[in-house]
Amino acid sequence: MTGRFISFEGIDGSGKSTQIRALAASLRAGGAEVVETREPGGAPGAELIRTLLVAGDTGRWSPETEILLFTAARRDHLERTIRPALARGATVVTDRFADSTRVYQGVARADLRPMVDALHQIAIGLEPDLTLILDLA
């Protein structure tokens, strides 16, 4: 049996965490095992990388270095949290996944979408079953 993988995307403050908690509670009420997680982070190594990404001067990393750090965090998250949960049939609900990197590092910060896509294909190779985008525009 394999689980389901659902990601929520949106800007900070758009309500992702609130919607994730509501969905997880509803699924649990129906008897499902649900793993709530986030990116960057969601696994011990990924949380350490998160600290590197979110603490300190925002301009200290080049866009390329930032992409590599996000990919490394995502790989750890995938290996230690997401894949094991999916393998046992759980539903994984994450606050952000690859689409955030595609937008922020691949387009908004620099024109590096080909690099983001290539690294995702090589190191991650997984897309959510469903992505919900919270758009406050």
C-alpha positions, -999 to +999 in steps of 0.1 A: +000+000+000+012+035-008+001+067+008-008+100-006+014+131-009-002+165-007+017+198-007+004+233+001+021+263-016+017+300-010+034+330+003+042+334+040+010+342+060-013+328+033-028+302+057-009+271+047-003+259+082-040+265+092-052+246+062-027+218+067-039+213+103-076+213+092-070+187+065-049+165+088-075+166+115-102+157+090-082+128+076-073+115+110-110+117+120-116+093+091-089+069+104-060+079+082-024+082+095-012+117+086+023+131+087+024+169+088+057+183+077+074+214+062+101+226+039+128+235+043+130+210+071+109+180+081+138+157+090+168+162+113+194+170+086+169+191+067+162+211+098+199+218+102+201+230+066+169+251+072+189+270+099+215+278+073+189+291+049+167+312+072+191+326+097+215+354+090+220+377+060+197+368+032+223+378+006+251+356+018+243+327-005+244+329-043+212+317-060+231+286-071+243+278-036+208+284-022+193+259-048+219+233-038+210+238-001+173+235-007+178+204-028+200+188-001+174+196+026+146+182+004+166+150-003+170+144+035+133+151+040+124+127+012+146+099+026+138+102+063+102+114+064+083+114+031+092+081+015+090+060+048+055+075+055+042+069+020+056+033+021+035+025+052+004+040+036+003+073+054-008+106+039+020+132+039+009+168+040+037+193+036+040+231+039+059+237+007+078+213-016+095+217-050+072+243-065+085+269-040+120+263-052+109+265-088+094+299-081+117+315-056+151+302-066+143+292-102+126+324-113+121+352-087+157+353-074+175+344-106+168+328-140+178+293-129+148+272-136+167+247-157+191+241-128+163+237-104+145+212-127+177+192-134+185+189-097+150+179-089+150+152-115+184+138-104+181+141-066+143+141-058+123+125-086+090+128-068+060+151-072+031+154-049-002+137-058-019+170-052-007+205-048-029+232-034-019+268-040-032+294-017-033+327-037-042+358-018-041+381-048 
